[in-house]
Every structure is written in structure tokens, then in C-alpha cells.
Amino acid sequence: MLVYLAALSALIWAALLGFHGRFWQSGPILRPGREHKTLPPVSVVVPARDEAESIKICLSSLLTQDYAGQYRIVLTDDRSADGTGDLARSLPDPQGKLTVLNGRHRPDEAWSGKLWAVEQGVAHVRAECPEDEGYILLTDADIEHDPAHVSTLVEKAEREGLDMVSEMVELNCVSSAEKALVPPFVFFFALLYPFAKVANPKSRTAAAAGGTILIRRSALSRIGGIAALRGALIDDCTLAAHVKRSGGRIYLGHSCLARSIRPYPHPRDIWRMIARTAYVQLHYSPLFLVGTVLGMLLVWILPIFLALFGKGQARKLAALAWMASMASYMPTLRRFRMSPFWALLLPIVAIFYTAATVGSAVDHHRGRGVRWKNRAYTEATHAG
């Protein structure tokens, strides 16, 4: 029996490495290039709720972009209690690029708080400029952007005729918890959504990273606007799925021009980040949850256990699977400039992520739902 399980684990790893969109590669990275000849208008929409610690850094970086085309920023202060809106208005803005909106109450519980804030920002953009020209850049209030970031995103979209360009921003990786758990987060995300498959129009795989999403206004209108996503808690991937299903071309890569300001100093901070949407991703299905737990055991836990304590052929096959799992993680570790020895922790990290996923399900079935920014959501749509 153990031989068959070890063989199955090894076969799974062979299939993942050979036929799963090269997920293990470090992924594409956008770098500054020549500015495109056309300079379509860009409107940045930033939803913000209780972001006093980061809002000045975020908006200052957006106000100092080198983009030469028409450019504006709309921040929706989503009823913050920490003075986020006042801090935003206090920033120097000699060219009048920034508009700060006072967020209104959600019209009903069907809207997630973030997407209702985004909807108000997008509606303001459309009121000022009804024509569906140019792009909207959706970004979070805890992201710092290098001056060339917007122009680089636009150049990519214009050159390749893309409807959406999204990037995973650089994440903090300073504390022990971040070093152990943040690179695996990026790695597991690429395993779920191989970047090559996301970019392939023939593949159904669609994903985006909420920190940076540049979308054509015409593509957003085509899918029905932000209202089409209004209950989504995994709003970035839901948006990508809508755009791709509508026939749009999308791109997902890593950023070297934007970074997250938000720290995750303790494992519990990363636990909350995972548990917030893990069960949502599984469509609130106990059956999918059981399958996920069994899959994690088979792919990550069983190989090291049998490699260390098994015998004969089972031990050899398990060792191959274990080596394959660690080898697949090396490009991610190089991206974070970390020692290869961190790969030895992958089975422990897998247990942590599995436990957080189970915790997400337990919270849902106990009626706690998803808590984020002092709001609770018990039901939501997903990226389906």
C-alpha cells in the first residue's frame, strides 16, 4: 500500500513539473522599457479603509509617477475611523491629480466593502469622462509604486493588446514568520494559477493579484463593470475570470516596481490572510475541503515521511517526490534571495497552510464567516 501511495505522489510531481504550465519557474517580470507612442488616459482607483499607516506612502508614490499621458487618482475613503481621508487630503498635489471621495454606506449586503468602495471610485471616473477610453488601475492602499510603474504597465498592455495586466507586488520578507511563510504563499499561488496558463487564451485558468490590476475601460464595461463582481471576496481572480471569459487577453506576473508596505510580523497575521478566503476558494464545499487536505498530505507530507521512515521501493519513490517538491521551490527562493535550505521547511509550511484552510472552513460553518477591516461576510461569490 505504501509503495502505491509513494508511486502516486511521484507521478503527481512528474505531471506537475512537466505539464502544469511551468508553475515552478520564477515567472515573468515587467521591467521599464521604452514608452509607448500612444499615451491613453489612466485613472487610478484606490479603495482605503483605516489605512493611516500606509496611505501617505502609497498616494505620494502614485502622485510622482512619470506617466506623460492624462492621469488622475481617485481614492475612496471607505468610512475610515483613523483619519485616512484627512491624511490623503493633506498631501501636496499642485497639479490637482488626486480626488478623495467620502465613501457611502453599502446599498445592501450583496456588496463587499472593498468592491463598493471601488465601484464609487470607478463611477466618479465615468462621471468625469464617460468615454470608454484608456485604462483604470486598481491598486490597494498599502502598495508603494516606483515612478515608472504606471508607464510600464501601460506599455505592456498597449504593445501586446492586453485587456488586463496584473502583477504580484513584492511582499515583505523580513521577520522570521515572513521568511518561512511568505515565499510559499507566492509559490502556492503560482501552483494554483500557473502564470503561463493565465496568459494562454486557450486555457480556462484566470487569475490576478489585487495589488496591481490595470484594466481597459472597455473591457470593464464589457463584463458589466464592478457590479458584476459585487459580492466577491476573491475579487482579483473573479475579475480576471470575467475578463477572460468575455474574450479578453490577460497577463499576470511579478513586479519589480511595486511593493507592499504591510508587514506580517507573526504567523497569526499570515494565518488570518490565508483563512480569510481559503474556504471561499473551495466554493464552501466540505467535499473540496476533504480533497484538498488529502491532496496536501499526498503531495507534501507523505513524501518526506516515507523518505525518512519508509523502506525499500516506497522510500526511493518518496525521496524522488520529496526532491522534486524542493527543486520546484528553488526559483521562488532565489527570487526572495533566500537560502535553498528553506526548502526543507516546505512540509511544515504545507501543514500550516492546510490547518489555516481547515480553520477557514470551521469559521464559516460556525457562522463567523470572513472578517476583514472590522466587517464580517458569511456568504460571497468566488472566482468560479
Order of alpha helices (4+ residues) and beta strands (2+ residues): alpha-beta-beta-alpha-beta-alpha-beta-alpha-beta-beta-alpha-beta-alpha-alpha-beta-alpha-alpha-beta-alpha-alpha-alpha-alpha-alpha-alpha-beta-beta
